[in-house]
Structure formats: C-alpha cells, structure tokens
Amino acid sequence: MSSSLRVALVQDRDRGSAHANLARIEERVAQAAAAGARLVLLQELHNGAYFCQHQDVREFERAEPIPGPSTERLAALAQAHAVVLVSSLFERRAAGLYHNTAVVFDADGRIAGRYRKMHIPDDPGFMEKFYFTPGDLGFEPIDTAVGRLGVLVCWDQWYPEAARLMALAGAEMLLYPTAIGWDPRDEHAEQRRQQEAWVLSQRGHAVANGLPVLSCNRVGDESDPTGHGPGIRFWGTSFVAGPQGELLARAGEVDDELLLADIDLARSEDVRRIWPFLRDRRIDAYGDLLRRFRSP
Amino acid sequence: MSSSLRVALVQDRDRGSAHANLARIEERVAQAAAAGARLVLLQELHNGAYFCQHQDVREFERAEPIPGPSTERLAALAQAHAVVLVSSLFERRAAGLYHNTAVVFDADGRIAGRYRKMHIPDDPGFMEKFYFTPGDLGFEPIDTAVGRLGVLVCWDQWYPEAARLMALAGAEMLLYPTAIGWDPRDEHAEQRRQQEAWVLSQRGHAVANGLPVLSCNRVGDESDPTGHGPGIRFWGTSFVAGPQGELLARAGEVDDELLLADIDLARSEDVRRIWPFLRDRRIDAYGDLLRRFRSP
C-alpha cells in the first residue's frame, strides 16, 4: 500500500447562498476526485457569508442540526466520489445552544465524526463568542479511510496545546478549516505580519509534532452587514505543509482555487526518528500548563 | 522610559580552548556594549568544542561549579560593560551530577539566576543524555535590569510547552543559546528543511505567546573526536524575532557574527490585545498534556 495521499483544499469566496455554495462545493469535489484526491478539506462555515462580523439573532437561522440537510447533501457527495470530506457547519444543538462544528464524512458517505471548535475568538469583525458555545467534545481525532484526522478549526490554529493533544491521540495529520483575513484599514506591513504569523503558527505545529498540516482558508472581500465596520478581506493562502513544516503547496491570496498536494504519510515516521520530540517531553514539569497564568 | 531595547547575539566558532573562547567573548561583549546593546546572548556551551559528538568520561573535565571560574570572569564582563549577559556552561553540581546550564548575569555583574536545560536530546552527533542530567529547576523566568527573561536551551526550542510555561510565568522574551548543525552527509534539500524547521519552530513560539524570541547558534565545522562520525556543520543563522514571529535580524550560516537588533518591549502588549490567545486557552481540556501519549 502506497503511503502517498493526494489531498485537495477548496479555497473559495462566498457565493451568496447555501445553495450556491454547496453547488460550487459539489463541482470542486468532483474536480478534486477526478484529479485523484482522496481527501478534500473545505473552508470554515463554507455554506455562507462569514456572519460573525456583527451580532444579530437572525443569523442563527443559518444553523442546522447534525445530521441535517447539509450533512445529507455532503454525505452523498463524499460517497459519490469516494472521498473523505472535511466540512464546517453552524450546528444547532438545542434552542440557545450552537456550535462551530467540523463534520467529517468517510469515503462511504458515513459521518465519521465531528469536532466542535474548542477555542472561540472574539474581536472586532470576528464576534464568535455571541454565536458559538465552546466545544465540549475535547481534542479527539477522527478515524477515516485515509487515516486518523486531527481536525481543528480556525482560532484553534494559534494554540500549540490543541495540535499537541491531537498528536498525542495518534492523529496522522492536522486539518484546519478557517476564515481569516485583514482589516482593510491596517497598513500593508501589519497585514503581512499577520498573514505570515498565521502560516508560521501552523507550520510550527507541523514541526513540533512531526506531521502534515492542511489549512483551508476563505478568500474575497465581505462587507460588514451593519455598514459601520470596514469589512474583511479574507487572505486565502491555503496551504499544505509536511512534517518538517516544509511547504508542499500554497494557494494565492485573491482568487478561489482548488489546491492539490501529495502528502507522504510514511514520512512522519522517519522525521520523528531523527527528531524524537515525543520521547523527551517533561510531563513531570508541565503541570502549570493547566493554569490560566503562573503569576498572581 | 523607552520600550526599545538593543540586543546582541554572539554567533561564533569554537576557538580551541576556554581561554581563547572567553577572550573572544570579552571582545564581542565590548563591541556589543559600544554599539548600545544592553542584553547580550551567547551560544550554547560557548567555552569549548561541542563535545557531545562522542561519549568520553574525560570530557567531564570541562565542567565546573556555578559559581566558579567562568562565572567569575563573565560576571566581571557584565559589570564592566553594564550589560545583562546570558551565558551557557557545563555545570558540575556533584560527582556524577552535571547539567547544561544557562547562567544569567545582571548588568551589575550579579548572578541573576540560572536555568538547567530541561529537555535533553540524544541522537547521533548529539549524545547529550550521557553528559547532562535533565534540569530540576523547572521553567522559571529570570528577572534582570532589562526585563524578565525566559531562558531556555537548544533542544527546548522544539517544545511549545516550554515556551508557553515561560510566557505564563510572565517572561517578556524567550532566549535560546543553542548548538545545532547539519550532518554533512545529508542531502542539501534535507539540510534546508531542518534549518527552516528550526527557525519555524522558534518563530512559532513568538507567535503563540506574543513575545520576542532571540536564538544564538554556533557556527563552523567541528569534527568527531573519534574520527568515525561525519562531524557537524553548525549552521549559525542566529536570529531575533518580534512578537508576531516577524524576523528583526538574522545572521549568516558560515561566519562568526555579532548580530544586533532593536526589540520593542511595548509591542507585545499591542499584539496580545489584537490576538488575545491567553484569554481563550481551554485549561479545562488540556489535562492530557501531562500524559506521555493518549493511546495505549
């Protein structure tokens, strides 16, 4: 059995409705499968606009149960093309209880598992704490036909703890559906620092844990529905890194793109033999990682 | 009081004896102080060759107590130039008990504190587990005239846990004396991946924790004393990164170099306000970070 796995990332702009976005995803997954991809990663909240630019109770209408209409359609898509599909949905769990949830479909269309975003951001333009209850399923990888997937979502990408916990649970790669972009008012140098920091952080997780990282980001301009904010320019730049953090593929920052890459799942074993970081962790001295801060 | 701090990193090759290396360090610290540096970082085990390429009990003769002859000389140096000096010594604590220890001298020459390397590597060319007992002082920053320093050493640089614990204890920057290089037999592409991974990992710590990172590495070729191994080509590339992981200065990979950079200690506050990662850590869900592995 070959250790090479072709993966595809669907970097896209919002196409105005769940119907239009799902139709586009169906087109892209078909293209990915035709190109030999066996794993397809979608961007965060791919069914619609990134609605967290404002706080409006009407936005909860976007949420749906899991399983529900979107998972039915995505399950059929995964099955039709025999691909493992990593999606990102606004989950309605109960009245007043919603999550930002990644749903993984196995190559036979079955729901292989779900991950509820654990770290929830909240800052101007990204007011997620209003909408999403922090996940309560922990950091658990999801087993699929292409391997054990460490699926995390967006803000999680800044937390080495999340990546490490997935690796310790045997994840063979990390996958991040994400939606991150610039405040168009920021100066160019600051925008570049932010974008580069975002890439660095995730490539760093690849290095620290000796496994591939796939990150699929949204692209395009979305305005603030209130008309008061500057809107967001999503910076695309979806990428795939290998287990030494090396870039295997990287998308542009302006256009929608189907990004393909081949990852070598056997390479992690080699990399971890020359750099056996897991061997030397000082678990006797890490207790304070469970504290908020170590000073008063 | 200005928040700008000029720092200097002394990237050097082994000059054959502790006497010659310390004389060179005295020269470099004088140059750094003359250039306005108030903090000087030396490379790992700067007093001599990187002796861990082989296992030989005679190498323990290099070790010395702390305080001891080297700390006396380095204390005088720090005091003479009124700089905070971060050094790296082979500590003899007792018969059969040795550590790889960073000693920090305050600008008045006093020993401000010490850090005993917590993560100890052991792989071909870097057989440190023979020489160094893992540190027992934990991850505690050291207070100095230029701020609270999170001093770590070499192999620690691969562990996000170490960086995080220093940040949680209020460290204002991370500093790594290090000695890392290539196996000259490795192919060029592999050498580049390793070097880039090393930079990525540490820049990733800057991003995750919103603080500057200073890393000072050895340079030059050192042969295997047994004549059996390929030797090590230390890759230099010492660097200073800001709190978004942005590179502020980076040395070459072949020559000795006094690397200067200005870091803005107030910048971390701004960066952590726009990206408040510490706010959202899921300390309720990090318990398994204290386990060796989460599978059987």
Interface residues (C-beta under 8 A of the other chain):
Chain A: M118 H119 I120 P121 D123 P134 G138 F139 W155 W158 Y159 P160 E161 A162 A163 R164 L165 L168 A169 G170 R193 Q194 E196 A197 L200 S201 R203 G204 H205 V207 A208 Q244 G245 E246 I274 W275 P276 F277 L278 D280 R281 R282 I283 A285 Y286 G287 D288 L289 L290 R291 R292 F293 R294 S295
Chain B: M118 H119 I120 P121 D123 P134 G138 F139 W155 W158 Y159 P160 E161 A162 A163 R164 L165 L168 A169 G170 R193 Q194 E196 A197 L200 S201 R203 G204 H205 V207 A208 Q244 G245 E246 I274 W275 P276 F277 L278 D280 R281 R282 I283 A285 Y286 G287 D288 L289 L290 R291 R292 F293 R294 S295
